[in-house]
Amino acid sequence: MKENLPEILRAESELRDHCGVFGVYGPGEEVARLTYFGLFALQHRGQESAGIVTSDEKRLYSCKQMGLVSQVFDEPALSRLPGHIAVGHTRYSTTGSSLECNTQPLEVESSKGPLVLAHNGNLVNTRALFDELSSQGHKLQGTTDSELMAQMAAEEWEKTGDLETALANCVPQWVGAYSLVMMTKTQLLGLRDSWGIRPLCLGRLNGDHYVLASETCALNVIDAELVREVEPGELIVIDKEGLRSEKLAEPKPAMCIFEFIYFARPDSYIYGRSLHNARKRMGQLLAQEHPVKADIVIPVPDTGWPAAIGFAEASRIPFGEGLIKSRYIHRTFIQPDQRQRDMGVKMKLTPLREALAGKRVVVVEDSIVRGTTTRNIVKLLKDAGASQVHLRISSPPYRFPCFYGIDTFDRRQLLAARVRSVEEIRQYLGADSLGYLSLKGLIKAVGLPRKCFCAACFSANYPIPVPSDLKVSKFALEENEWPQEAAEKPKKTRKRKK
Ligand code: SF4
């Protein structure tokens, strides 16, 4: 299977999702099947690889591969995953390449038994941790910060003899974003960094079984009820004794506000807020901040829908469809050069000429990152006969890189960083007008205090300091001889389960 298979999906918004994590503890349940459906609901968070590991308390069973959830698993694959504890993962790479050796959940062997780890987020001190582990003679099989974390946790477990103590020792060393779902042969564990950058929620299934998931939409699909969100800095352990919780770090909440704008599914809830409703309010406030005379409001499907509905309601301009998205585009694989990126937009979105010809069109999008896709969309609409195209963006200009799990490390790739003024951005995109929602408007739409959020890609106000002497890149562990070698030819110092 091609390792760059979902490239065309990436053209959708230019922002790469990160990862989806899922876990279930359910004696008597078909946990592999539940995890499959949970991962299916989390597919939007990662489309490069998918994996499930299960345990029957005697041994682990694993299936993971490059590809979408529906491509990795079928009935025979699920039937080879028995047991009553499961951890699942869908991946988009934020540290390390899109390689088979980087697929998750990761399995690390220790003298206390195997440890399974699924990670959403990104550490900012990967290089320092890597150097430390290397100086102790450790070698990694993959090229991810997630593997570093698994190795460190397993080592501490061996030293302390107790996994909860081991994780408590690791937390101060892990600087960055991590929502983890982990498993031993007998336990399911969830852990969130003290900023709570990436979401993680706890659900209950059939009375006394528990589920951990990146988003509440993954609970809905298996009929689990939401208990609560895992708190920043909290460790949750589920085993035959039940559920217990421990605070491993002081919470300093700074949830990624982009979860509200785009990443999380609109039918999910975060901080008790409906994301669909929050996005609709973003559109309403956008209409107030940037009014325009027009004939029709259209969304960029799918993620622009709620904000476009809100914009149409507040502006009293009729809402309509002007771009039709291909439902089967994920089955088309293209190479990631610029020409093919441009082609990808045309293959994915078709303009509805009947709705657009001769009309003044407001097109609502959630964000502009590199600008390539948006520029192509404006051209598509004009080519289809729109007399004017007014771009309205339901977030502020994306000017600064994200180091916490989104693939925007390089500031030079960000349109709003390269081109300083909104007018210059408008000219580059070819729109007749351009309006961004203000940060104040965004916070108002979400309805929670500003201090609850990371909004560093708009403000450069990073809640977790990023080491200035560290070249942070998703390939940080591939920029020297050893890890590249590791990526090609796995070497083992700590045995990993097959
Ligand atoms: S920098 Fe932006 S994308 Fe990254 S965690 Fe903060 S708000 Fe989210």
Residues whose N, C-alpha, C, O or C-beta is under 5 A from the ligand:
A	BS01	SF4	C256 I257 F258 P401 C402 F403 Y404 I406 C454 A455 A456 C457
